Amino acid sequence: MKAHNEDTRRFEQLILPHLNAAHNLARWLTRSDSAAQDIVQESCERAFKSLHRFLDGNARAWLLTIVRNQSYTWLKESAGERYYVDIDDEAAMSEKDKTTLAHTDTPEKWTERMQDRQALQNGLEALPAIFREVIVLKELEEMSYKEIAGVTEVPIGTVMSRLARGREMLKKELLKNDQ
């Protein structure tokens, strides 16, 4: 019983602080909020069962590696199905965005901000998953190249290359939508 309590306490300390990052990555990879929730739950179960093998290091990167692998497994099993998740869904919105307008916003500024978000959402959605994931991990999760390399299981040079190519592809998508 004592070992189980220690495992639970260790899991809570190492893994629970990174659940938002795990959900964010799964949601961007699968394009489905409900799939992301399932994937994070399954990933947490796997992490808990394997916690004895995690001796030391970056728990966030370890969890995100599990989430990434689970996401790709889900994508393979769901091949042919297309999912869309709105970046402005209730779970992803900040308190400011939940209000119709902030004090300093004009209707025009608010509309422009919402259009920019939608354009970014559409641009990211258009990218192949290998480019989308490195952009999400670098820009949204603020991970280092080394951490991303660990999560994606590719060399740092490949991470840098995918990030550069992904940013260029995203830029083209945003410019295409701007015209």
C-alpha positions as CSV (number, residue, x, y, z in Angstrom):
1,M,0.0,0.0,0.0
2,K,2.8,2.4,0.8
3,A,4.5,1.8,-2.6
4,H,1.2,2.6,-4.3
5,N,0.9,5.9,-2.3
6,E,4.4,6.8,-3.3
7,D,3.7,6.0,-7.0
8,T,0.6,8.1,-6.8
9,R,2.4,11.0,-5.2
10,R,5.3,10.8,-7.7
11,F,2.8,10.7,-10.6
12,E,1.0,13.7,-9.3
13,Q,4.3,15.6,-8.9
14,L,5.8,14.6,-12.3
15,I,2.8,14.2,-14.7
16,L,-0.2,16.2,-13.5
17,P,1.4,19.7,-14.1
18,H,1.8,18.8,-17.8
19,L,-1.8,17.7,-18.6
20,N,-2.7,21.0,-20.4
21,A,0.4,20.6,-22.7
22,A,-0.6,16.9,-23.3
23,H,-4.1,17.8,-24.2
24,N,-3.0,20.7,-26.4
25,L,-0.6,18.5,-28.4
26,A,-3.2,15.7,-28.7
27,R,-5.9,18.2,-29.8
28,W,-3.7,19.7,-32.5
29,L,-2.5,16.4,-33.8
30,T,-6.0,14.7,-33.9
31,R,-8.1,17.8,-34.5
32,S,-10.6,16.4,-32.1
33,D,-11.2,17.6,-28.5
34,S,-12.9,14.3,-27.5
35,A,-10.1,12.2,-29.0
36,A,-7.5,14.4,-27.2
37,Q,-9.2,13.8,-23.9
38,D,-9.2,10.0,-24.5
39,I,-5.6,10.1,-25.6
40,V,-4.5,12.0,-22.6
41,Q,-6.3,9.7,-20.3
42,E,-4.8,6.6,-22.0
43,S,-1.4,8.3,-22.0
44,C,-1.7,9.0,-18.3
45,E,-2.6,5.4,-17.6
46,R,0.5,4.3,-19.6
47,A,2.7,6.8,-17.8
48,F,1.4,5.6,-14.4
49,K,2.1,2.0,-15.2
50,S,5.6,2.8,-16.5
51,L,6.5,5.4,-13.9
52,H,8.9,2.9,-12.3
53,R,11.0,3.0,-15.5
54,F,11.2,6.9,-15.5
55,L,14.2,7.4,-13.3
56,D,15.0,11.1,-13.9
57,G,14.8,13.7,-16.6
58,N,12.2,15.8,-18.3
59,A,8.8,14.4,-17.2
60,R,7.0,16.8,-19.6
61,A,8.9,15.6,-22.6
62,W,8.4,12.0,-21.5
63,L,4.6,12.5,-21.2
64,L,4.4,14.3,-24.5
65,T,6.3,11.5,-26.2
66,I,3.6,9.1,-24.9
67,V,0.8,11.5,-26.0
68,R,2.4,11.9,-29.4
69,N,2.6,8.1,-30.0
70,Q,-0.9,7.6,-28.8
71,S,-2.1,10.4,-31.1
72,Y,-0.5,8.8,-34.1
73,T,-1.9,5.4,-33.2
74,W,-5.4,7.0,-32.9
75,L,-4.9,8.8,-36.3
76,K,-3.9,5.5,-38.0
77,E,-6.9,3.7,-36.5
78,S,-9.2,6.6,-37.6
79,A,-7.7,6.9,-41.1
80,G,-10.1,8.5,-43.5
81,E,-12.1,10.4,-40.8
82,R,-11.6,14.1,-40.7
83,Y,-12.0,16.1,-37.4
84,Y,-12.1,19.8,-36.8
85,V,-11.6,21.5,-33.5
86,D,-12.3,25.1,-33.1
87,I,-9.4,27.0,-31.3
88,D,-12.1,29.1,-29.6
89,D,-13.9,26.2,-28.0
90,E,-14.8,26.8,-24.3
91,A,-11.8,24.9,-22.9
92,A,-9.3,26.8,-25.0
93,M,-10.6,30.3,-24.5
94,S,-9.1,32.8,-22.1
95,E,-11.3,34.7,-19.7
96,K,-10.9,37.8,-21.9
97,D,-12.0,36.0,-25.0
98,K,-15.2,34.7,-23.2
99,T,-16.5,38.2,-23.0
100,T,-17.8,39.8,-26.1
101,L,-15.6,42.9,-26.0
102,A,-12.9,44.1,-23.6
103,H,-13.0,47.7,-22.5
104,T,-10.2,48.7,-24.9
105,D,-11.6,46.8,-27.8
106,T,-13.7,48.2,-30.6
107,P,-15.9,45.9,-32.5
108,E,-13.5,46.2,-35.4
109,K,-10.5,45.1,-33.2
110,W,-12.4,42.2,-31.7
111,T,-13.5,41.0,-35.2
112,E,-9.9,41.3,-36.5
113,R,-8.6,39.4,-33.6
114,M,-11.1,36.6,-34.2
115,Q,-10.3,36.5,-37.9
116,D,-6.6,36.3,-37.2
117,R,-7.2,33.4,-34.8
118,Q,-9.3,31.6,-37.4
119,A,-6.7,32.2,-40.1
120,L,-4.0,30.8,-37.8
121,Q,-6.3,27.8,-37.0
122,N,-6.9,27.2,-40.7
123,G,-3.2,27.5,-41.5
124,L,-2.1,25.1,-38.9
125,E,-4.9,22.7,-39.9
126,A,-3.6,22.7,-43.4
127,L,-0.1,21.6,-42.5
128,P,0.9,17.9,-42.5
129,A,1.1,16.5,-38.9
130,I,4.9,16.3,-38.8
131,F,5.2,20.0,-39.4
132,R,2.2,21.0,-37.3
133,E,3.5,19.1,-34.2
134,V,6.9,20.8,-34.2
135,I,5.2,24.2,-34.5
136,V,2.8,23.4,-31.7
137,L,5.6,22.1,-29.5
138,K,8.0,25.0,-30.2
139,E,5.6,28.0,-30.4
140,L,2.7,27.0,-28.2
141,E,4.4,24.7,-25.7
142,E,7.7,26.7,-25.8
143,M,9.8,23.5,-25.8
144,S,13.5,23.6,-26.7
145,Y,14.8,21.9,-29.9
146,K,16.3,19.2,-27.7
147,E,13.0,18.6,-26.0
148,I,11.2,18.4,-29.3
149,A,13.8,16.0,-30.6
150,G,13.2,13.8,-27.7
151,V,9.4,13.9,-28.0
152,T,9.4,13.3,-31.8
153,E,12.3,10.9,-31.7
154,V,14.2,12.6,-34.5
155,P,17.6,14.4,-34.5
156,I,17.7,18.1,-33.5
157,G,18.7,19.0,-37.1
158,T,15.5,17.3,-38.4
159,V,13.5,19.3,-35.8
160,M,15.0,22.5,-37.0
161,S,14.4,21.6,-40.6
162,R,10.8,20.7,-40.0
163,L,10.3,23.8,-38.0
164,A,11.7,26.0,-40.7
165,R,9.7,24.2,-43.4
166,G,6.6,24.2,-41.3
167,R,6.8,27.9,-40.6
168,E,7.3,28.6,-44.3
169,M,4.3,26.4,-45.2
170,L,2.2,28.2,-42.5
171,K,3.3,31.6,-43.9
172,K,2.2,30.5,-47.4
173,E,-1.1,29.3,-46.0
174,L,-1.7,32.6,-44.2
175,L,-0.8,34.6,-47.2
176,K,-3.0,32.5,-49.4
177,N,-5.9,33.2,-47.1
178,D,-5.0,36.9,-47.0
179,Q,-5.6,37.3,-50.7
